[in-house]
Amino acid sequence: MTANIDRFRKDLDRLILEGNRLELAMLKELSGDGFRKQLRERIGEAEAEALLKILPNFRKSYEAWYSESLGLLRQLLPDRVANFVGFYEKPKGRKVVAYGSYVIQDYMQDLQRVDGFGKTVVDAQAAVPQFRQQLAILEATKRRFESSLFEIRQLVQADLFDSEIEVARELLKSGFLRAAGAVAGVVLEKHLHQMCDDHAVKITKKNPGISDLNDLLKANSVIDVPQWRHISLLADIRNLCDHNKQKEPTPQQVTDLIDGAEKVLKTIA
């Protein structure tokens, strides 16, 4: 599973990079020296020349890029396959080639349309936005793919945490107060750690506890003061269960910790 996810991610990154280079290659083919001049003005002569050397030949490289991208889309975002193909294939029943109906197949065949006065109505330039749309679909696939992974991870984690909370309740019923509190404390700590990751809160401490994570989330405005206070109380009970061997936690305290941890899981993300 992990290997497949990594492969999809790497393939998407590679195809998007190749697509960006193909777009530049297309512009180079269409504009020639004008494109080289614009590129030099934008990024400097040395970088421009270095980039031009690695650009592929669009007509030779596009078909392979298209086929691989299409195969990946069919697996990751099948509802966009028809759109992707539509920017490449000639529309069935097309009677007149116009700017909006010009596709990449037309570009590959150097197709253009002129009117009765010899004026060009549509030419290869019309293929540029079509290819850009294909590249945009691929980029959207990457965003959707990452979002889906995030949703899956959240669902799996939520199920796991729910199971662990139930374990804590069973331990409490059996009279194992410290063990029940310890399990609930671990669940709460994991959840706060995940919140820091989700909100890009940097953790500098090597092994942060509930209080450390709670303070970081408050300092970064992820949680408000009442939520911070509630979690602080839960952290105190957790410490009592884990570390204070001089004083036994009460059933009510452990119940409060389990209920509080479950509330944080359900209401703070």
Summary of the structure (lengths in Angstrom):
residues: 269
radius of gyration: 29.0
end to end distance: 26.0
largest distance: 98.9
contacts: 769
relative contact order: 0.08
helix: 75%
strand: 2%
